[in-house]
């Protein structure tokens, strides 16, 4: 793959980050990551002209690369710190994982669509980003690598999976959009003690649904 990232792309990224800041994102590390990552490389070349607009785009298999503002909101709510272990459910294009990596987190990411998993694994290596990628069922998480400082779910879930709550450290938090196809409410699940959680709500969003099992080989 030709990794082309020129001054025009960088200028468009700065404009994108400024637009997201204007929408209320305050975490400068989140904005710096968005300004650095070449989002145009994550999209089909047909969408090149639209790569730095603040909107979602299809990436195949019925999935999308999230709107940059949505990525920024979820990341700001998560507030990952350097060297923290973060579990991402729904690798997709890999863009959200790269934002977390830019902020110094150790990223473990699960994808249940085999073709997206294969594509992300190859592509992210070419970009020199190295999250730990897994093909599997996001509802089950990664118990082998738990507990996690944070968990981020990049698809709309009908409920908060118990397995993921168990894989959070005490003091850790999960960012998860809960709802159906008509839209979701962004929730933050803070683990305050073993089997004790505080849940807060942070506005409405629209994600593709979180799928169960790993039937899509």
N, C-alpha and C positions, 0 to 999 in steps of 0.2 A: 504493500500500500504506500502511495506517495503521501508523506506527512507534509502537507502544505499549510503553513500558518503565516500569513503575511501581515503587513501593517494595517491593511484594510480590515482584516478579520479582528485584529487587536483593537482597532478603533471602534468597531461594531460591538465588541465585547464590553468595552468601557461604557459605551452608551447604554447597553443592556444593564450593566451593574448600576449605573446612575439611575436608570428607570426603576429598578427594583428597590433601590435606596429610597427613592421618592414615594414608593408605595408603603414604606414604613419599616423596612428591614434595617436593623440597627447594628447587627453584628458585622464588624468590618472584616473579620476573617472569612466569614461566609461570602461577603461581596468580593473579597480579594480572590477567593477560589473560583468564583463564577467569572471573574475578569481574566483569570489565567487559563482556564480549561477550554480547548478549541472545540466548542460544541458542534461546529459545522462538520467535523469529522465523524460525529456520532450519527449523522443523518444520511439518508440516501442522497446521492448527488443531485437528484431532481429537486430537493428541498433546500439546496445550498443558499439561495437568495433569501430564504426565510429563517435560516438557522439562528439568527440573533434577534428574532422577534420574540416577545414574551408570550409564547404559546406552545401547547403540546403538539407533537407530530407522530404519525404512525411509524413503527419500526418493524412491522411484520408480526405474524402470529397473533394478530388481534391486540397487540400491545402498543404502548406509546412511550415516547420519551417525554417526561413530565415538563410542564411549563416551568421555566426557570424560577419564577416567583414562588411556585409551589415547592420546588426543591429548596429554595432559600428559607421559606417558612418552616418546613419540616426540620431543616438543619439547625436553624436558629432555636427552635423549641428543644431539640436534642442537646444543643450546645456541647458538641464533643470536644474533649480536651486531648492534648497530645498523649499518645501511647495508650489511650483507653481502648478497650475491646468493644467494637460495635458490630452487632448482627443486623444485616440488611435482608429483608424478605422481598424478593423481586429484583433481581439484578437488572433485567431489561437490557437497555443499551450499555449500562455501566456508568452512566453520567453521574448519578447520585453517589455511587461508590467513590468516584474520582474526587468529588467535592469533599467527602469525608477524609480521604487520603491526603488531600492538600492541607487539611486542617490537622494532620498528624495522627489521626486515629488508625488503629489496626482494624481492618475491615474484613469481616466474614460475610459472604453474600450467597444467598440461596436462590436459584432460578429453577422453575419446574418445566419450562419449555426447552426441550433439548437443543433445538436449533439456535435459540437466543443464548443459551449457556455456551455452546461451542463458539458462536460468533464473538461473544464478549471475551471469552478466554483468549482467543487469538488476537483480537483487536486491542485489548487493554495491554497485552504484553508488548505489542508494537508501539504503543503510546508510552511505554515504560511505567505504567501503573500496575501495581501488583497486589490487588486484593486477593484473599483466599476465596476461590469460587467453588460452589458445590451445586450439583444437580440433584434436586430433591423437592420434598413437599414442605413449603414454607410454614404450614400450620404446625409442623413438628419441630421447626427450628433446628438447632444443632446442639443437642444435649451433651455431646462429647466435648465440646469446646466451652460450654457454659461454666460459670456464670458470666454474663456480659454487663458492661457498664451502661450500655444503651442498646435499644432495638428500634429499628426504623422500618415501617412497612410501607411499601410504595404502591399499594393497590388497595381498593376499597374492600374492607372485610365486613361480613355480616355480624361478627361478634369478636370479642377479645379472646384469642386462643389461650386456654389454660397452660398449655405446654410452654408458650412464650413467656407468660407471667412467671412461671417457675424458673426460667433461664435468666431472669434479671437478678443482678446483685441487689442487696439491700441498699437503698439510696440511688439505685439506677432507675432509668425511665424508658418507657416505650412510647413512640409516636405512631399513632395508628388512625387512619381514616375509617370511621365506622358508619355503615349505611348500605343502601341498595343501589340499583342502577340509576336512580333519579338523583343521586348525590350522597355525599357523606359529610359527617361532622368530624373535624380533626380533634382527636383526643390525646391527652398526655396521661399516661398511667405511671404514677410514681410509686415505687415499692418502698414503703416506710418501715416494714418489718416482715419477718417470714409470714406469708399469708395475709399481709395487710397492704392495701393499696389506696392511694388517693387519685381520683380521676377528675381532670379538668377539661373543658371544651374550648376550642380555639377557632371557631368559624367554619363555614361551609366550603366544600371543595368537590371536585369531580374527578374520580379515578376510574380506571378499568377495574373490573372485579378481581379479587384475590381468588385464585383457583385452587381447588383441593386435588390431592393425589398427584402422581407424576405420570399420567397416562400418555402425555404427548412426547413420546420418544422420537 
